[in-house]
């Protein structure tokens, strides 16, 4: 599923995020991903993970 979205060049990002927890949100129609101090949501598990990759790259304020 993830490989179809063009993730081949982001393999090093995937190795960095092995601790990501993805789960279905009960009272919403999507999925959420938690990693360190970040929470992201998406319509699919792949979208939630893609948003987490972007959030994890940001530096903490």
N, C-alpha and C positions, 0 to 999 in steps of 0.2 A: 504494500500500500504506500509506504513512504517513498520507496524507490521510484514509483511511477511519477511522483511529483518533482523529480529532478534533485534528489538528495545526495547523489553520488559525490559531488564536490564538497558537501558539508559533513563528511564522515567524521572529521576531527571534532566538530561541534557535537555530534551525537555521542562520541566517547566522553566528552566533558559533562554531559547531562545524564549520566547513568542513574542518578538518584531522583529523577523526575517521576512523580506520581500522577497518573491520569485517571480520572474517574468521571462517572456520569453524575451530573447534578440533579438532585431529585425534583426540585420545584422549578426547574428551567428546562429548556429544550436542547441543551447542549452539553459539552464536556468541559472540565476544568483541569488545569495542570498546576501542580505545586512543586517548587524547587527553591531551596534555601529561603529567601525572604520574598519570593515572588508568587503571585497568583494570576493566572491568565485563563480566559475562557474562549471557546470556539465552538462552532457547529459540529465539528467532528474531532476525534482524537488527534488526527494529523494537524488540523488547524490550531488546536490548543498547544500542541508541541511546537509548531512553527512560531507561534507568538511567544512561547517561552524562550526559544532560542534568541529571539530579538530582545526580550526583556533581560535575559541573563547577560547579554553583551554590554548593556548599559552600565555605567559606573554608578555606584551609590552616591547620593548627595550628602 
